[in-house]
Amino acid sequence: MSETQSTVTDLRSALALLEQYGDELIETNEPVDPIAELSGVYRYVGAHGTVQRPTRVGPAMMFNKVKGYDDMRVVIGVLSSRKRVARLFGTSEEQLAFMLKDAVDKPIAPIVVPREQAACQEVVHLATDPGFDILKILPAPTNTPEDAGPYFTLGMCYAADPETGEHDVTIHRLCVQSKDEISMYFVPGRHLDTFRMKAEAAGKALPISISIGVDPAIEIGACFEPPTTPLGFDELSIAGGLRNKAVELVDCLSVNARGIANAEVVIEGELVPNYRVREDQNTDTGKAMPEFPGYTGEAKAAVPVIKVKAITHRKHPILQTCIGPSDEHTNMAGIPTEASILQMVERALPGFVQNVHCPSPGTGKYLAVLQVKKRTPADEGRQRQAALLAFSAFSELKHVILVDEDVELFDMNDVMWAMTTRYQGDISTVFIPGVRCHPLDPSSDPAFSPSIRDHGIACKTIFDCTVPWALKANFQRSQFLEVDVNRFIPGFNK
């Protein structure tokens, strides 16, 4: 276990680690408006991802003075750099997916601690208190002036199956609708929605907690999906595996649910059965918030509602947020996807796939680059089998690019070079039409292509940019003399 794994246990210890580097965390005392301005600033500083240009990879940013909130700071971009994620886990960028795969294989279940040990309950606001209002307590930001309303974008939503008691944690679109109501959008197939539907069928509310500002291991672990984490698999156990220490939970004060004990903020509530609201009922913008593909999602006409019963938080809390299309999403969604693909292909094709990268242009969900090594003539064709396994490992994957072992898959310039010199469209492309993908891809719609029968269906595609085994000798990269550059530039790191 690395020193980082043992020292980072919550958001504050993660930020303390980043402060040790000169380029990973900056802060400002300039007052900022959480309504559009905060995200507008960070769009330039370090959002990157599919955010409208100009943007860039940059440090996480702490806003120490938020207008309207005397004792609440906001941090953004904690995970919006792959290098920063690697530093938070004490590993290299190239090894992140392998580390997560190992954590899935060796999970450690969460534990419940007494309330007196739970930092998240240092300060308590009950919905029955006079003047209780979510937005008077928490500065939920909007990403743009067009958003349906203020959103919590990094809430770890945790609930139990009302029939089995098994738990699940995921991240969802949470829009503040009133002083004590938050709407919750579910992409079809999410496990918490399955729990909600079971409770609703029984005419019961589903108790739920929303923990904000937690150990990055929890945020990354929460983004694993089936088949790696099937229904009933508690993703908090992956975070435990990553840190080699169980995630600590605490019983909520107002509902029969559990929150993350050292979270900065925990919102306690219930998903109300048979109650829906229009997502933009307070703004009439027709839009929700910027989503990971780089477009603003449409406001849904009818979304379930959480009735908030209490808000608890640490003293001098830090609210954590993100920009929907930033590289924060790429890393939270993409690195678990890489781990899931590695896990599946290694079982079927041991030693064949060298590494996997879900890069920023693919949002962490839509594109994977697989680096393979053909060792014998019999390996020809296995690269496409690996691509099919990748689609099986992650159902929302849309495109797979296959490259050889001499291509640096973490350098998209090198990947595009392989596509330019080792790819012919008519023989190197495999189309798999009519497959369910992700509803937030605006091109996955019958209006875009007559081959698409319903919104959310896509033509999945394999781009085979590997050299045929028989032609290997014709595709050798130029070999340069190995030299000691430090003789000429002292301290130079190759």
Summary of the structure (lengths in Angstrom):
residues: 494
radius of gyration: 23.0
end to end distance: 26.7
largest distance: 77.3
contacts: 1746
relative contact order: 0.13
helix: 29%
strand: 26%
